Every structure is written in C-alpha cells, then in structure tokens.
Amino acid sequence: MCGRFALYSTPERIAASFGADAGDLAWPARYNLGPRQLAPVLRVGGGRRLLERMHWGLVPSWATGPDIGARLFNARCETAPDKPAFRAAFRHRRCVIPADGFYEWKLLPDGTRQPWFISRADAGLLALAGLWEHWSSPDGEILDSFTILTMQACAWMRPLHERMPVMLDGPESLATWLDEAAPRQRLTDLFVAPPDGTLRAWPVTRAVGQVRNDSPQLVRPLPDPA
C-alpha cells in the first residue's frame, strides 16, 4: 500500500514535468502527506492537463458522507476496474499524483517496522496512477478526492512491502492513462513494475510515523538497521 508520500518540488517544476497548467495554484513543500490531506493532482479538463488540489481518500459520488474516504486512499489495480467504489472513476476520471517519493515500512526481525523512502534514481518526479471523484452533499458541500492505485510489489520492492504504487513510466504511459477514450486493455497493460534501476530507497527516521511531523529531515538517509 501507499499511505504516505512526499511532494517538495515546486509547482513550476511539476507543471513543466507533466506538461500541465498550474494556473495560480501554489502549495508548500510537503514531506509527509497522509490520507485526508490535500495534495496536487494532475487530471484532464477541457482538453488540457490541469493541476488541482484534491483530498486524498476517494469519496464515491453515491456516498452518503465523506468519511468513507478515510478507507479508500488506495485501490488495488487488480480489482479497481470492477469494484463499485472505483469502477466509474476508472472509466471516466483517471488522474496522476505527482510525488518526489513515498514511504513504506519494512518489518524487522524484532517485530518493529522501519520506514524507508523510495524515489526515482534520477531524482525525477514519480507519476503515480490514480482515480478521482466529485462528490456533493444534499446541502451543497463539494469535495474532489482521489485514490492511489497499488499493485503487487516487484522483486526489488518486496523486501520492503508486498504492495507498491502503480507508477507510470514515460510520456506515452502518462498520455495513455489520461486519455479519456483509452480502452480498458490499454489501461491495464500499464500495471507493470518500473524497469530495473528506476528506483532507489533508504531508511529514514521513525518520526515519519506521526503525520504532524513534516520537514526535510524526514527524507534524510539513515544507516540500514537490518
């Protein structure tokens, strides 16, 4: 699963990396984004790629309230196309979540868990495949929210966790995922592990376990305790 990620690149860098329009959108560097928080999301609107802030934790349009989003911050790529909570978004509202990296917790022999930070080896931005939804309450409350798709971990990732985010590798994959007319088979063909050497990882402070902690120190490498 992916329950925390970092996004400290500037809006200008993100927009340039993904060919998007950030408008006047601005946000602070974040080193410990968690579910139910706001994060920039890339989607298509009016034929353009737009960066907009959405709540992490998908709230389906048919939900009676927003609390369901606390449980739907990840969606398994194997079942999302058909699962009631995600199938409409999979067909019509796919998005990309930019990230400088994400965290996973490795189980150690003593039963404790050590957080690791995973990022691109070339220091580029990750493009995490996601789905988004538009929800409105009977009294007019509006909420746009998203979920991050996950897949079985590749051999490189498996010592850290059995699941990993679905990562879109390259402009062609990004374009296919955001193509509103793309058929299901072309979309599911994207659910593959990134090529060997794409990612790097290192252990980080356990302070990342508290979502209120948010500073560059959270991604600072530590010696491997295992």
Secondary structure, 3 states (H helix, E strand, C coil): CCCCEEECCCHHHHHHHHCCECCCCCCCCEEEECCCCEEEEEEEECCEEEEEEEEECCCCCCCCCHHHHHCCCEEECCCCCCCCCCHHHHHHCEEEEEECEEEEEEECCCCCEEEEEEEECCCCCEEEEEEEEEEECCCCCEEEEEEEEEEECCCCCCCCCCEEECECCCHHHHHHHHCCCCCHHHHHCCCCCCCCCCEEEEECCHHHHCCCCCCHHHHCCCCCCC
